[in-house]
Amino acid sequence: MRIALAQVLSTADPQRNLVTVRDYARQAKEVGASLVVFPEAMQVSFAHDISKYAQPLDGPWATLLRQQAREIGITIAAGMFTPGVDQRVRNTLLVAGSQVDTHYDKIHLYDAFGYLESDSVTPGDAPVQFEHEGASIGLATCYDLRFPQLFVHHAKAGASVCIVSASWGQGDGKVQQWTTLAQARALDSTTFVLAVDQADPESVGRKISGAAPLGVGHSIAVDPLGRVIAQAGTQPELLLVDLDLDLIDTARKQLPVLANAVQF
């Protein structure tokens, strides 16, 4: 299975961001990927008033993304914002392709490091998986990466791959945490973990201010034994990974953490 991680930077313009999705999805298709994963907040970045941009799943932004997936012939996963409750939004990961149309609402909200995502976002309440080329893929968004129980749930429900769409907050040690957590979640669940982040805004000359999480780059692919398959730098790029799903059975025989876990 060939999957592309599109480490890009979203802007305040949803239409411009759709152009970025189209261009990178085309590149991914040209190099043989069947699934391309984009960051969280791909519709509009966290640096802006996300409540102004929230649209339902049958609204124009999601509809155009689905159209792009059909026309290009690839499955696309990308972060957007949908209406929530009490004038808040939901942080939604949309997955669209010829064989799939599903979405996941982020469960764990980023109330940390001086930022309160819960002020503007309604949390989701259910894990989501989808089928792709005969494999089950679990969905996660950004701060979810810090919570092993979600990834273990996906694995126990049959997932062999977990994808993480993120706009990781900047700060001292945050890149190291991002990399370490991705490896840890792969080991916790003995799944492939593919985590795609927004590129670092400073890598293209954008200044960062405030506490909004805007990305650090370093998108990463980790195998079920915690080994890094590929990792990006800080700038926008398309990271291509080939997954040998037979490694799942090998890893779970060598490291049967799912079978050995004791429930308290």
C-alpha positions in Angstrom: 0.0 0.0 0.0 1.4 3.3 -1.1 0.3 6.4 0.9 1.4 10.0 0.5 1.6 12.5 3.4 1.1 16.1 2.1 3.0 18.4 4.5 1.6 21.7 3.4 0.6 25.1 4.9 -3.1 26.1 4.9 -4.1 29.8 4.7 -7.1 32.0 5.4 -8.5 31.3 2.0 -10.4 28.0 1.8 -10.5 28.1 -2.0 -6.7 28.6 -2.2 -6.4 25.7 0.2 -8.5 23.5 -2.1 -6.1 24.3 -4.9 -3.2 23.1 -2.7 -5.2 19.9 -2.0 -5.8 19.4 -5.8 -2.1 20.0 -6.7 -0.7 17.7 -4.1 -3.3 15.0 -4.7 -2.4 15.0 -8.3 1.3 14.7 -7.5 0.5 11.8 -5.1 -1.5 10.0 -7.8 1.3 10.5 -10.3 3.7 8.7 -8.1 1.4 5.8 -7.4 -0.2 6.6 -4.1 -3.8 5.5 -3.5 -4.4 7.7 -0.4 -3.1 11.1 0.3 -3.3 12.6 3.8 -3.4 16.3 4.5 -3.0 18.2 7.8 -5.6 19.3 10.3 -7.1 22.7 9.6 -6.6 22.3 5.9 -9.8 24.2 5.1 -8.5 27.2 7.1 -5.6 27.6 9.5 -5.9 28.1 13.2 -4.5 31.5 12.9 -7.9 32.7 11.8 -11.5 32.8 13.2 -12.4 29.2 12.3 -16.1 29.8 13.3 -16.5 32.0 10.3 -15.5 29.2 7.9 -17.3 26.2 9.4 -19.5 24.4 6.8 -21.6 21.2 6.9 -20.3 18.0 5.4 -22.6 18.6 2.4 -21.4 22.2 2.0 -19.3 23.6 -0.8 -15.8 23.0 0.6 -16.4 19.3 1.3 -18.3 18.8 -1.9 -15.4 20.2 -4.0 -12.9 18.0 -2.1 -15.0 15.0 -2.9 -15.1 16.0 -6.5 -11.3 16.4 -6.6 -10.9 12.9 -5.2 -13.2 11.4 -7.9 -11.6 13.3 -10.7 -8.0 12.5 -9.7 -8.8 8.9 -8.7 -7.3 9.0 -5.2 -8.6 8.9 -1.7 -8.1 12.2 0.2 -8.1 12.8 3.9 -8.1 16.4 5.0 -9.0 18.5 8.1 -11.9 20.9 8.0 -14.4 22.6 10.4 -18.0 21.7 10.6 -20.8 23.2 12.8 -20.8 22.2 16.4 -23.0 23.2 19.4 -23.3 26.4 21.3 -21.8 28.4 18.4 -18.7 26.3 18.4 -17.4 24.1 15.5 -16.2 20.5 15.2 -12.7 19.7 14.2 -13.4 17.3 11.5 -11.2 14.9 9.4 -13.0 14.2 6.1 -12.0 11.1 4.1 -13.3 11.0 0.5 -12.7 8.6 -2.4 -14.5 6.3 -4.8 -15.0 3.7 -2.1 -15.2 5.8 1.0 -17.0 8.9 2.4 -16.6 9.2 6.1 -15.4 11.7 8.8 -14.0 11.8 12.3 -14.6 14.5 14.8 -11.6 15.1 17.0 -12.2 13.7 20.5 -9.2 15.1 22.5 -9.2 18.9 22.3 -6.0 20.8 22.6 -6.4 22.5 26.0 -2.7 22.7 26.7 0.4 25.0 26.3 -1.6 28.1 26.7 -4.3 27.3 24.1 -7.9 26.3 24.8 -9.3 24.6 21.7 -12.5 23.8 23.7 -13.4 27.5 23.7 -14.2 27.2 20.0 -14.6 23.5 19.3 -17.1 20.8 20.3 -15.4 17.4 20.9 -16.3 14.3 19.0 -17.4 11.2 20.9 -16.6 8.2 18.7 -13.6 6.6 17.1 -13.8 6.1 13.3 -12.1 3.7 10.9 -12.5 3.1 7.2 -11.5 0.4 4.7 -8.9 1.0 2.1 -7.4 -1.6 -0.2 -8.5 -4.4 2.1 -7.1 -2.8 5.2 -8.7 -1.0 8.1 -7.4 2.5 8.8 -8.0 4.3 12.1 -8.3 8.1 12.2 -6.8 10.6 14.7 -6.3 14.3 14.8 -3.3 16.1 16.4 -3.7 16.2 20.2 -5.2 12.6 19.9 -1.6 11.5 19.4 -0.9 11.9 23.2 -3.6 9.4 24.1 -2.7 5.7 23.6 -6.1 4.4 24.3 -7.5 5.7 21.0 -4.8 3.9 19.0 -5.2 0.7 21.0 -8.9 0.8 20.4 -8.3 1.1 16.6 -5.9 -1.9 16.7 -8.3 -4.0 18.7 -11.0 -3.1 16.2 -8.9 -4.4 13.4 -6.8 -1.5 12.2 -3.4 -2.1 10.7 -2.8 1.6 10.0 -3.5 4.8 12.0 -3.3 8.1 10.3 -2.9 11.4 12.2 -3.8 14.7 10.7 -2.2 17.6 12.7 -1.4 21.2 13.1 1.1 20.7 15.9 1.8 23.6 18.3 5.2 25.2 18.2 7.5 25.4 21.3 10.6 24.1 23.0 10.8 20.3 22.6 7.6 20.0 20.6 9.3 18.4 17.6 10.9 15.8 19.8 7.5 15.1 21.5 5.8 14.7 18.1 8.4 12.2 16.9 8.5 10.3 20.2 4.7 10.1 20.5 4.3 8.8 17.0 6.8 6.0 17.7 5.1 5.3 21.0 1.6 5.0 19.5 2.9 2.6 16.9 4.4 0.4 19.6 1.3 0.7 21.8 -0.9 -0.5 19.0 1.5 -2.5 16.7 0.1 -0.5 13.8 1.7 1.7 11.2 1.3 5.3 12.4 1.4 7.9 9.6 1.3 11.4 11.1 1.2 14.4 8.8 1.6 17.9 10.1 1.3 21.4 8.7 4.7 22.6 7.5 6.6 25.0 9.8 5.4 28.5 8.8 8.8 30.0 9.5 10.3 27.6 6.9 8.6 29.8 4.2 9.1 33.1 5.9 5.8 33.5 7.8 6.0 35.0 11.2 4.4 33.2 14.2 2.6 35.0 16.9 0.1 33.9 19.6 -0.6 30.4 20.9 -2.5 29.0 17.9 -1.0 25.7 16.8 0.3 26.3 13.2 2.6 23.3 12.6 6.2 22.3 13.0 6.6 20.0 10.0 8.5 16.7 10.5 5.6 14.5 9.2 6.5 11.0 10.0 5.8 7.3 9.1 6.5 4.7 11.8 6.2 0.9 11.5 4.5 -1.4 14.0 7.8 -2.0 15.9 8.4 1.8 16.3 10.9 2.2 13.5 10.8 5.4 11.5 10.2 4.6 7.9 10.4 8.2 6.6 10.3 11.7 8.0 10.0 15.1 6.4 11.8 18.3 7.3 10.2 21.6 8.1 9.2 22.9 4.6 6.2 21.8 2.5 6.8 18.5 0.8 5.1 15.3 -0.3 6.3 12.3 1.7 5.7 9.0 0.1 5.6 5.7 2.1 5.2 2.1 1.0 3.6 -0.1 3.7 4.2 -3.9 3.9 1.0 -4.9 5.8 2.4 -8.4 6.4 4.7 -6.8 9.0 1.6 -6.4 11.3 1.4 -10.1 11.9 5.1 -10.3 12.4 5.2 -7.5 14.9 2.2 -8.8 16.9 3.9 -12.2 17.2 7.2 -10.6 18.4 5.5 -7.9 20.5 2.0 -9.2 21.6 1.2 -6.1 23.7 -2.5 -6.2 22.6 -2.9 -9.9 23.7 -0.8 -9.4 26.9 -2.6 -6.3 28.2 -4.3 -6.7 31.5 -7.6 -4.8 32.0 -8.0 -3.1 35.4 
